[in-house]
């Protein structure tokens, strides 16, 4: 179909008008695309047209609030201890937090860092000794605990831990002196009595060890430690076995049977003695 002059003018005006509309949309999109898109009725998937509904408010239980405060407090305590090793109070508290979390090695490293700048603090030495003992570093624990006592740490736990370290190293007399010091402060403490009994066992004093474990077993419910009952059962079993062995009459060794064959003639004995011995070797397949 051929357009006339008037038709071409109308068509060109429509094209120009459409171009102007497109240009206007692009300019407005740079300033406020959402308004333009919404006015044109073509919402974009990148836009969040529906506002999010806020979660309903709820009451915070006292336990949750306390736990949140505790977490904030623990984080602040750990940060303070790591920032200032001279802050012994923060270091001791932070080491306790790490120990409760199961990171004993990290707790000991934190205490060591503080002890490097405060070397003679009895509290640092004591806690380092206790942690070293828990980690199985017996010589190190023994050294720290001795220094802790020399610097004034004389609580029952320090003496009991040093006794355990000495017993593990074979010094039973020294261990028993430390356990006795601990029992002066904490009479009938099951943990101390149990360790004292084990030290006596290592010396062969089973009767005294059994009495000590029975005494510890009487206070076992206070600590809920099954090791006391296990050790008592073991010592009782050993004592019972040894008692039975002592009461059993000694068996006389069987006498060798007398040979009924006549003795060989003297000449044959001399002949056999002169014959070379036969060596038997193992066969290697």
PAZAPA-4460 file (N, C-alpha, C; in steps of 0.05 Angstrom, whole numbers, plus 32768, in hexadecimal, padded with zeros to 4 digits):
% residues 285
    n_x    n_y    n_z   ca_x   ca_y   ca_z    c_x    c_y    c_z   seq   type   mol
   8011   7FE8   8000   8000   8000   8000   8012   8019   8000     1      X     A
   800C   802B   7FEE   801D   8043   7FEB   8010   8059   7FFB     2      X     A
   8021   8065   800D   8017   807B   801E   801A   8096   800F     3      X     A
   8007   80A7   8013   8009   80C2   8008   801B   80D3   8019     4      X     A
   801E   80EC   8010   802F   80FE   801E   8024   8103   803A     5      X     A
   800A   8105   803D   7FFE   810A   8057   8001   80F2   8069     6      X     A
   7FFF   80DA   805E   8002   80C1   806E   801E   80BE   8078     7      X     A
   8032   80C5   8067   804E   80C3   8071   8053   80D6   8088     8      X     A
   8047   80EF   8086   804C   8102   809C   8040   80F8   80B6     9      X     A
   8028   80EC   80B5   801C   80E1   80CD   802C   80CB   80D9    10      X     A
   8036   80B9   80C8   8047   80A3   80D2   8060   80AC   80DF    11      X     A
   806D   80C1   80D3   8086   80CB   80DF   8081   80D8   80F9    12      X     A
   806A   80E5   80FB   8064   80F2   8115   8060   80DD   812B    13      X     A
   8054   80C6   8124   8050   80B1   8138   806A   80A5   8141    14      X     A
   807D   80A1   812E   8097   8096   8136   80A6   80A9   8148    15      X     A
   80A6   80C3   8142   80B3   80D6   8153   80A7   80D7   816E    16      X     A
   808C   80D6   816F   807F   80D6   8189   8086   80BE   8199    17      X     A
   8087   80A6   818E   808F   808E   819D   80AB   808F   81A7    18      X     A
   80BE   809B   8197   80DA   809E   81A0   80DC   80B0   81B8    19      X     A
   80CC   80C6   81B7   80CC   80D8   81CE   80C2   80CA   81E7    20      X     A
   80AE   80B9   81E5   80A3   80AB   81FC   80B8   8098   8207    21      X     A
   80C6   808A   81F6   80DB   8078   81FF   80F1   8087   820D    22      X     A
   80FA   809D   8202   810F   80AD   820F   8106   80B7   822A    23      X     A
   80ED   80BF   822B   80E2   80C9   8245   80E2   80B3   825A    24      X     A
   80DB   809B   8252   80DB   8084   8265   80F6   807E   826F    25      X     A
   810B   807E   825E   8126   8079   8266   8131   808E   8279    26      X     A
   812B   80A6   8274   8135   80BC   8285   8128   80B9   82A1    27      X     A
   810E   80B5   82A1   8101   80B2   82BB   810A   8099   82CA    28      X     A
   8111   8084   82BA   811A   806C   82C7   8134   8071   82D7    29      X     A
   8144   8083   82CD   815C   8089   82DB   8157   8097   82F5    30      X     A
   8141   80A5   82F7   813B   80B4   830F   8129   80A5   8322    31      X     A
   8116   8097   8318   8103   8088   8329   80F6   8072   8319    32      X     A
   8104   805C   8315   80FB   8047   8303   80E2   803A   830D    33      X     A
   80DF   8037   8327   80C8   8029   8332   80AE   8039   832C    34      X     A
   80AF   8053   832E   8097   8063   8329   808F   8060   830C    35      X     A
   80A2   8061   82FA   809C   805F   82DD   8091   8044   82D7    36      X     A
   809E   802F   82E1   8095   8014   82DB   807A   800E   82E6    37      X     A
   8075   8018   82FD   805A   8013   8309   8045   8023   82FA    38      X     A
   804C   803B   82F1   8038   804B   82E2   8032   803F   82C7    39      X     A
   8046   8031   82BB   8041   8024   82A2   8034   8009   82A5    40      X     A
   8031   8000   82BD   8024   7FE6   82C2   8035   7FCE   82BB    41      X     A
   8050   7FD1   82BC   8063   7FBB   82B6   8076   7FB7   82CE    42      X     A
   806D   7FAB   82E3   807F   7FA8   82FB   8097   7F97   82F5    43      X     A
   80AE   7F9E   82FF   80C7   7F8F   82FB   80CA   7F7A   8310    44      X     A
   80D4   7F62   8309   80D8   7F4E   831E   80EE   7F54   8331    45      X     A
   8100   7F68   832B   8115   7F6F   833D   810C   7F81   8353    46      X     A
   80F4   7F8B   8351   80EA   7F9D   8366   80D8   7F8E   8379    47      X     A
   80DA   7F96   8392   80C9   7F8A   83A7   80B0   7F9B   83A9    48      X     A
   809C   7F93   839A   8083   7FA2   839A   8074   7F9F   83B4    49      X     A
   8073   7F86   83BF   8065   7F81   83D7   8077   7F85   83EF    50      X     A
   8070   7F97   8401   8082   7F9C   8419   8082   7F83   842B    51      X     A
   809A   7F7E   8437   809D   7F67   8449   808E   7F6D   8463    52      X     A
   8082   7F57   846D   8074   7F5A   8486   8087   7F55   849D    53      X     A
   8088   7F66   84B1   809A   7F63   84C8   8091   7F4D   84DA    54      X     A
   80A5   7F3F   84E6   809F   7F2A   84F9   8091   7F35   8511    55      X     A
   807D   7F26   851B   806F   7F30   8532   8081   7F31   854B    56      X     A
   807D   7F45   855B   808E   7F47   8573   8087   7F31   8587    57      X     A
   809B   7F27   8595   8096   7F12   85A9   80A6   7F18   85C2    58      X     A
   809C   7F0E   85D8   80AA   7F12   85F1   80C3   7F01   85F3    59      X     A
   80D9   7F0C   85FD   80F2   7EFD   8600   80F2   7EF1   861C    60      X     A
   80F7   7ED7   861D   80F7   7EC9   8637   810F   7ED2   8647    61      X     A
   810D   7ED2   8661   8123   7EDA   8672   813C   7ECA   866D    62      X     A
   8139   7EB0   8668   8150   7E9F   8663   815E   7EA6   8649    63      X     A
   814F   7EAE   8634   815B   7EB6   861B   816B   7ED0   861F    64      X     A
   815F   7EE3   862E   816D   7EFC   8633   8187   7EF8   8643    65      X     A
   8185   7EE6   8656   819D   7EE1   8666   81B3   7ED3   8656    66      X     A
   81AB   7EC1   8644   81BE   7EB3   8633   81CB   7EC7   8620    67      X     A
   81BB   7EDA   8615   81C6   7EEE   8603   81DA   7F00   8611    68      X     A
   81D3   7F08   8629   81E5   7F19   8639   81FF   7F0A   863F    69      X     A
   81FC   7EF0   8645   8213   7EE0   864B   8226   7EDE   8633    70      X     A
   821A   7EDA   861B   822A   7ED9   8602   8239   7EF3   85FD    71      X     A
   822B   7F08   8601   8238   7F22   85FE   824E   7F26   8612    72      X     A
   8249   7F1D   862B   825D   7F1F   8640   8275   7F0E   863B    73      X     A
   8271   7EF5   8631   8287   7EE4   862A   8298   7EF0   8614    74      X     A
   828B   7EFA   8600   829B   7F06   85E9   82AB   7F1E   85F3    75      X     A
   829F   7F2E   8604   82AD   7F45   860E   82C5   7F3D   8620    76      X     A
   82C0   7F28   8630   82D6   7F1E   8642   82ED   7F13   8632    77      X     A
   82E7   7F03   861D   82FC   7EF8   860C   830B   7F0E   85FE    78      X     A
   82FD   7F22   85F4   830A   7F38   85E6   831C   7F48   85F9    79      X     A
   8313   7F4C   8612   8323   7F5B   8625   833C   7F4C   862C    80      X     A
   833A   7F32   8630   8351   7F22   8637   8366   7F21   8620    81      X     A
   835D   7F1F   8608   836F   7F1E   85F1   837C   7F39   85EB    82      X     A
   836D   7F4E   85F2   8378   7F69   85ED   838C   7F72   8602    83      X     A
   8389   7F68   861A   839B   7F71   8630   83A3   7F5A   8641    84      X     A
   83B9   7F4D   863B   83C2   7F36   864B   83C7   7F3C   8668    85      X     A
   83CB   7F56   866F   83D0   7F5D   868B   83B7   7F5D   869B    86      X     A
   83A0   7F5C   868E   8386   7F5B   869D   8382   7F3E   86A6    87      X     A
   838C   7F37   86BE   838C   7F1C   86C7   836F   7F13   86CC    88      X     A
   835F   7F24   86D7   8343   7F1D   86DD   8334   7F15   86C3    89      X     A
   8337   7F25   86AE   832A   7F1E   8695   8336   7F05   8689    90      X     A
   8350   7F01   868C   835D   7EE9   8681   8353   7ECF   868F    91      X     A
   8351   7ED0   86AA   8347   7EB9   86B8   832A   7EB3   86B1    92      X     A
   831A   7EC8   86AE   82FE   7EC4   86A7   82FC   7EB9   868A    93      X     A
   830C   7EC4   8678   830B   7EBB   865C   8315   7E9E   865A    94      X     A
   8329   7E97   8669   8333   7E7B   8669   831D   7E68   8673    95      X     A
   830E   7E71   8687   82F8   7E60   8691   82E3   7E5C   867B    96      X     A
   82DD   7E71   866C   82C9   7E6F   8657   82D2   7E5B   8642    97      X     A
   82EC   7E5D   8639   82F6   7E4B   8625   82F6   7E2E   862F    98      X     A
   82FD   7E2A   8648   82FE   7E0F   8654   82E1   7E03   8654    99      X     A
   82CE   7E13   865B   82B2   7E09   865B   82A9   7E02   863F   100      X     A
   82B4   7E11   862C   82AD   7E0B   8610   82BC   7DF3   8604   101      X     A
   82CE   7DE8   8614   82DD   7DD1   860B   82F8   7DD7   85FF   102      X     A
   8300   7DF0   85FD   8319   7DF8   85F1   832E   7DFC   8607   103      X     A
   8338   7DE6   8612   834B   7DE7   8628   8366   7DF1   861F   104      X     A
   836E   7DE9   8607   8388   7DF2   85FC   8387   7E10   85F8   105      X     A
   8371   7E1B   85ED   836E   7E38   85E9   836E   7E47   8604   106      X     A
   8361   7E3B   8618   8361   7E48   8632   837D   7E49   863E   107      X     A
   838C   7E33   863B   83A8   7E33   8645   83B9   7E47   8636   108      X     A
   83B5   7E49   861C   83C5   7E5C   860C   83BF   7E79   8615   109      X     A
   83A6   7E7F   861C   839E   7E99   8625   83AC   7E9F   8640   110      X     A
   83AC   7E8C   8652   83B9   7E8F   866C   83D7   7E93   8668   111      X     A
   83E3   7E84   8656   8400   7E86   8651   8407   7EA2   8647   112      X     A
   83F6   7EAD   8636   83FB   7EC8   862C   83FB   7EDD   8642   113      X     A
   83E9   7ED9   8655   83E8   7EEC   866C   83FF   7EE7   867F   114      X     A
   8407   7ECE   8683   841D   7EC8   8695   8438   7ED2   868A   115      X     A
   8439   7ED6   8670   8452   7EE1   8664   8458   7EFD   866E   116      X     A
   8442   7F0D   8675   8446   7F28   867E   8441   7F2A   869C   117      X     A
   8433   7F16   86A8   842F   7F16   86C5   8438   7EFA   86CF   118      X     A
   8452   7EF5   86D1   845C   7EDA   86D4   8457   7ECD   86F0   119      X     A
   8454   7EDD   8705   8452   7ED2   8720   8437   7ED4   872C   120      X     A
   8422   7ED7   871C   8407   7ED8   8727   83FE   7EBC   872F   121      X     A
   83F8   7EB8   8748   83F1   7E9D   8752   83D8   7E92   8744   122      X     A
   83C5   7EA3   873E   83AD   7E99   8731   83B2   7E8F   8715   123      X     A
   83C3   7E9D   8706   83CA   7E94   86EB   83D9   7E7A   86EC   124      X     A
   83EC   7E78   86FF   83FC   7E5F   8702   83EA   7E48   8709   125      X     A
   83D7   7E4C   871C   83C5   7E37   8724   83B4   7E2D   870D   126      X     A
   83A7   7E3F   86FE   8396   7E37   86E9   83A5   7E2B   86D2   127      X     A
   83BD   7E34   86CD   83CE   7E28   86B8   83D5   7E0B   86C0   128      X     A
   83DB   7E07   86DA   83E1   7DEC   86E3   83C9   7DDA   86E1   129      X     A
   83B2   7DE3   86E8   839A   7DD2   86E6   8394   7DCB   86C9   130      X     A
   8396   7DDE   86B7   8391   7DD8   869B   83A6   7DC6   868F   131      X     A
   83BF   7DCA   8696   83D4   7DB9   868C   83D0   7D9C   8696   132      X     A
   83C6   7D99   86AE   83C1   7D7E   86B9   83AA   7D71   86A9   133      X     A
   8395   7D80   86A3   837F   7D76   8694   8387   7D6E   8678   134      X     A
   839B   7D7C   866D   83A4   7D76   8652   83BA   7D60   8651   135      X     A
   83C1   7D56   8669   83D5   7D40   866B   83F2   7D49   866B   136      X     A
   83F7   7D63   866D   8412   7D6E   866F   841B   7D6E   868C   137      X     A
   8422   7D56   8696   8426   7D52   86B3   843F   7D62   86BD   138      X     A
   8456   7D61   86B0   846D   7D70   86BA   8467   7D8F   86BB   139      X     A
   845A   7D98   86A6   8453   7DB5   86A5   843F   7DBC   86BB   140      X     A
   842C   7DAB   86C0   8418   7DB0   86D5   8426   7DB0   86F0   141      X     A
   8438   7D9D   86F5   8447   7D9C   870E   8457   7DB6   8713   142      X     A
   8464   7DC0   86FE   8474   7DD8   8701   8462   7DF0   8707   143      X     A
   844C   7DF4   86F9   843A   7E0B   86FD   842E   7E0A   8719   144      X     A
   8425   7DF2   8722   8417   7DF0   873B   842B   7DF4   8753   145      X     A
   8443   7DEB   8750   8457   7DF1   8765   845C   7E0F   8767   146      X     A
   845E   7E1C   8750   8463   7E39   8751   844A   7E48   875B   147      X     A
   8432   7E3D   8756   841A   7E4A   8760   8419   7E49   877E   148      X     A
   8421   7E32   878A   8422   7E2F   87A7   8437   7E42   87B3   149      X     A
   844E   7E43   87A5   8463   7E55   87AF   845B   7E72   87AE   150      X     A
   8449   7E79   879C   843F   7E95   879A   8425   7E9A   87A9   151      X     A
   841D   7E87   87B9   8406   7E8C   87CB   83EC   7E7D   87C5   152      X     A
   83EB   7E6C   87B0   83D3   7E5E   87AA   83D2   7E44   87B9   153      X     A
   83C3   7E44   87CF   83C3   7E2C   87E1   83A7   7E21   87E5   154      X     A
   8396   7E24   87D1   837B   7E18   87D3   837D   7DFA   87CF   155      X     A
   8368   7DEC   87D6   8368   7DCF   87D6   836B   7DC4   87B9   156      X     A
   8360   7DD2   87A6   8362   7DC8   878A   837F   7DC9   8780   157      X     A
   838E   7DDE   8788   83AA   7DDF   8780   83BA   7DC8   878C   158      X     A
   83B6   7DC3   87A6   83C4   7DAC   87B2   83BB   7D92   87A7   159      X     A
   83A1   7D8E   87A2   8398   7D75   8796   83A3   7D71   877A   160      X     A
   83A3   7D86   876A   83AE   7D83   874F   83CC   7D7D   874F   161      X     A
   83DA   7D8A   8761   83F7   7D85   8763   83FC   7D68   876C   162      X     A
   83EB   7D5F   877F   83EE   7D43   8787   83E9   7D30   8770   163      X     A
   83D6   7D35   8760   83D0   7D24   8748   83E8   7D24   8735   164      X     A
   83F4   7D3C   8731   840B   7D3E   871F   8423   7D2F   872A   165      X     A
   8427   7D31   8744   843E   7D23   8750   843A   7D05   874F   166      X     A
   8421   7CFC   8754   841B   7CDF   8753   841F   7CD4   8737   167      X     A
   8417   7CE3   8723   841B   7CDB   8708   8439   7CD9   8700   168      X     A
   8449   7CE9   870E   8466   7CE9   8709   8475   7CD5   871A   169      X     A
   8467   7CC6   872C   8474   7CB2   873C   847B   7CBA   8758   170      X     A
   8477   7CD3   875F   847E   7CDD   877A   8466   7CDA   878C   171      X     A
   8462   7CC2   8797   844A   7CBC   87A6   844B   7CC9   87C2   172      X     A
   8462   7CCB   87CE   8464   7CD8   87E8   845D   7CF5   87E6   173      X     A
   8468   7D03   87D2   8462   7D1F   87CE   8444   7D23   87C7   174      X     A
   8439   7D10   87B7   841D   7D12   87AF   840B   7D10   87C8   175      X     A
   8411   7CFD   87D9   8401   7CF9   87F1   8402   7D10   8804   176      X     A
   8419   7D1E   8805   841B   7D36   8816   8408   7D4C   880B   177      X     A
   8407   7D4F   87F0   83F6   7D63   87E4   83D8   7D5C   87E8   178      X     A
   83D2   7D42   87E6   83B6   7D3A   87EB   83AE   7D3F   8808   179      X     A
   83C1   7D3B   881A   83BB   7D40   8836   83B5   7D5E   883B   180      X     A
   83C4   7D6F   882D   83BF   7D8C   882F   83A4   7D93   8825   181      X     A
   839C   7D86   880F   8382   7D8C   8803   836C   7D83   8816   182      X     A
   8370   7D6C   8823   835B   7D61   8835   8358   7D72   884E   183      X     A
   836D   7D80   8856   836A   7D93   886C   8355   7DA8   8867   184      X     A
   8354   7DB1   884E   8341   7DC5   8846   8326   7DBA   883E   185      X     A
   8326   7DA2   8832   830E   7D95   8829   830D   7D78   8833   186      X     A
   8307   7D74   884D   8306   7D59   8857   82F1   7D48   8849   187      X     A
   82F9   7D2F   8844   82E7   7D1B   8837   82DF   7D23   881B   188      X     A
   82EF   7D34   880E   82E9   7D3A   87F2   82ED   7D21   87E1   189      X     A
   82D9   7D17   87D2   82DC   7CFE   87C4   82F2   7CFE   87AF   190      X     A
   82F6   7D15   87A1   830A   7D16   878D   8326   7D13   8799   191      X     A
   832B   7D21   87AF   8346   7D1F   87BB   834A   7D03   87C7   192      X     A
   8336   7CF8   87D4   8338   7CDE   87E0   833D   7CC9   87CA   193      X     A
   8330   7CCB   87B4   8333   7CB9   879E   8350   7CB9   8794   194      X     A
   835B   7CD1   8790   8376   7CD4   8785   838B   7CCB   879A   195      X     A
   8385   7CD0   87B3   8397   7CC6   87C9   8397   7CA8   87C9   196      X     A
   8380   7C9C   87C6   837E   7C7E   87C6   838E   7C73   87AE   197      X     A
   838C   7C7F   8797   839B   7C75   8780   83B9   7C77   8785   198      X     A
   83C2   7C8D   8792   83DE   7C90   8798   83E7   7C7A   87AB   199      X     A
   83D6   7C73   87BF   83DC   7C5D   87D1   83DE   7C43   87C2   200      X     A
   83CC   7C3F   87AF   83CC   7C27   879F   83E6   7C23   8790   201      X     A
   83F0   7C3A   8785   8409   7C38   8776   8421   7C32   8789   202      X     A
   841D   7C36   87A2   8432   7C2E   87B6   842E   7C12   87C0   203      X     A
   8418   7C05   87B8   8413   7BEA   87C1   8403   7BE9   87DC   204      X     A
   83F9   7BFF   87E5   83EA   7C01   87FE   83CC   7BFD   87F8   205      X     A
   83C5   7BE5   87F0   83A9   7BE0   87E7   8395   7BE2   87FD   206      X     A
   839C   7BD9   8815   8389   7BDA   882B   8381   7BF7   8831   207      X     A
   8395   7C08   8834   838F   7C25   8839   8381   7C32   8822   208      X     A
   8388   7C2A   880A   837B   7C36   87F2   835D   7C2E   87F2   209      X     A
   8357   7C15   87F9   833B   7C0C   87F9   832B   7C1C   880E   210      X     A
   8337   7C20   8826   832A   7C2F   883B   8324   7C4C   8832   211      X     A
   8338   7C58   8824   8335   7C73   881A   831F   7C75   8805   212      X     A
   831E   7C61   87F4   8309   7C61   87DF   82ED   7C5D   87EB   213      X     A
   82EB   7C4D   8800   82D1   7C4A   880D   82C9   7C64   881A   214      X     A
   82DC   7C72   8824   82D6   7C8D   8830   82CE   7CA0   881A   215      X     A
   82DB   7C9F   8803   82D3   7CB0   87ED   82B8   7CA9   87E2   216      X     A
   82B2   7C8F   87E1   8298   7C86   87D6   8281   7C90   87E7   217      X     A
   8285   7C95   8801   8270   7C9F   8811   8267   7CBB   8809   218      X     A
   8279   7CCA   87FE   8272   7CE5   87F4   8270   7CE7   87D6   219      X     A
   826E   7CD0   87C9   826E   7CD0   87AB   8256   7CDE   87A0   220      X     A
   823F   7CDC   87AE   8227   7CE8   87A3   8229   7D06   879F   221      X     A
   823B   7D12   87AF   823E   7D2F   87AD   824B   7D38   8793   222      X     A
   825B   7D27   8787   8268   7D2E   876E   825F   7D1E   8756   223      X     A
   8251   7D08   875C   8247   7CF8   8746   825D   7CEC   8734   224      X     A
   8274   7CE5   8740   828A   7CDB   8731   828B   7CBD   8733   225      X     A
   8288   7CAF   871D   8287   7C92   871D   82A3   7C86   8721   226      X     A
   82B8   7C95   871E   82D3   7C8A   871F   82D9   7C7F   873B   227      X     A
   82CD   7C8C   8750   82D2   7C83   876B   82C8   7C66   876E   228      X     A
   82AF   7C61   8765   82A3   7C47   8767   82B3   7C33   8756   229      X     A
   82BC   7C3B   873F   82CC   7C29   872E   82E6   7C21   873A   230      X     A
   82F4   7C35   8746   830D   7C30   8753   830A   7C1E   876B   231      X     A
   82F4   7C23   877B   82EF   7C13   8792   82EA   7BF6   878A   232      X     A
   82DA   7BF2   8775   82D5   7BD7   876C   82EE   7BC9   8763   233      X     A
   8300   7BD8   8756   8319   7BCD   874C   832B   7BC5   8763   234      X     A
   832E   7BD7   8777   8340   7BD1   878D   8335   7BBA   879E   235      X     A
   831A   7BB9   87A1   830E   7BA3   87B1   8313   7B88   87A3   236      X     A
   8311   7B89   8788   8315   7B70   8779   8332   7B66   877B   237      X     A
   8344   7B79   877A   8361   7B71   877D   8366   7B67   8799   238      X     A
   835B   7B74   87AD   835F   7B6B   87C9   8353   7B4F   87CD   239      X     A
   833B   7B4B   87C2   832E   7B30   87C5   833F   7B1B   87B7   240      X     A
   8349   7B21   87A0   8359   7B0D   8791   8373   7B07   87A0   241      X     A
   8380   7B1C   87AB   8398   7B17   87BA   8393   7B08   87D4   242      X     A
   837B   7B0D   87E0   8374   7AFF   87F9   8370   7AE1   87F4   243      X     A
   8363   7ADB   87DE   835F   7ABF   87D7   837A   7AB1   87D1   244      X     A
   838C   7ABF   87C3   83A6   7AB3   87BD   83B6   7AAE   87D6   245      X     A
   83B3   7AC0   87EA   83C3   7ABD   8802   83B9   7AA5   8813   246      X     A
   839E   7AA1   8812   8392   7A8B   8823   8395   7A70   8816   247      X     A
   839B   7A6F   87FC   839D   7A55   87EE   83B7   7A47   87F6   248      X     A
   83B7   7A2D   87FE   83D0   7A20   8806   83E2   7A1E   87EE   249      X     A
   83FC   7A20   87F4   840F   7A1F   87DE   8411   7A02   87D4   250      X     A
   8411   7A00   87BA   8413   79E5   87AD   8430   79DD   87AC   251      X     A
   8435   79C3   87B3   8450   79B9   87B1   8455   79B2   8794   252      X     A
   846C   79B8   878A   8472   79B1   876E   8474   7993   876A   253      X     A
   846A   798A   8753   846B   796C   874F   8487   7962   874D   254      X     A
   848B   794A   875A   84A5   793E   875A   84AA   792F   8740   255      X     A
   84C2   7930   8736   84C8   7921   871D   84C5   7903   8720   256      X     A
   84BA   78F6   870D   84B7   78D9   870E   84D1   78CB   870C   257      X     A
   84D3   78B6   871D   84EC   78A6   871C   84EB   7892   8705   258      X     A
   8501   7890   86F7   8502   787F   86DF   8505   7862   86E9   259      X     A
   84F6   7850   86DC   84F8   7834   86E3   850C   7825   86D1   260      X     A
   8517   7832   86BD   852A   7825   86AB   8544   7821   86B9   261      X     A
   8552   780B   86B4   856C   7806   86C1   8580   781A   86B7   262      X     A
   8593   7822   86C7   85A7   7835   86BE   85B8   782A   86A7   263      X     A
   85C1   783B   8696   85D1   7833   867F   85EC   782C   8688   264      X     A
   85F9   7819   867A   8614   7812   8681   8627   7829   867E   265      X     A
   863C   7829   868D   864F   783F   868E   865B   7844   8672   266      X     A
   8660   782E   8664   866D   7832   864A   865A   7841   8636   267      X     A
   8640   783B   8638   862D   7849   8626   862A   7866   862D   268      X     A
   862B   786E   8647   862A   788A   864E   8642   7899   8643   269      X     A
   8659   788D   8644   8670   789B   863A   866E   789E   861C   270      X     A
   8662   788A   860E   865F   788C   85F1   864C   78A1   85E9   271      X     A
   8636   78A4   85F9   8622   78B8   85F3   862D   78D4   85F8   272      X     A
   863D   78D7   860C   8648   78F1   8613   865B   78FA   85FD   273      X     A
   8669   78E7   85F0   867C   78EE   85DC   866F   78F5   85C1   274      X     A
   8655   78ED   85BE   8647   78F3   85A4   8640   7910   85A3   275      X     A
   8642   791C   858B   863C   7939   8588   861D   793D   858A   276      X     A
   8615   7955   8596   85F8   795C   8599   85EC   7962   857D   277      X     A
   85D3   795B   857A   85C5   7960   8561   85B7   797B   8562   278      X     A
   85BC   798E   8550   85AE   79A8   854F   8597   79A7   853C   279      X     A
   8580   79B0   8545   8568   79B1   8535   8562   79CE   852D   280      X     A
   8561   79D2   8513   855C   79ED   8509   853F   79EF   84FF   281      X     A
   8534   7A07   8501   8519   7A0B   84F7   8519   7A0D   84D9   282      X     A
   8505   7A01   84CD   8504   7A01   84B0   84F5   7A1B   84A7   283      X     A
   8501   7A28   8493   84F6   7A3F   8488   84E8   7A38   846E   284      X     A
   84CE   7A3B   846C   84BF   7A34   8454   84C3   7A4A   843F   285      X     A
***
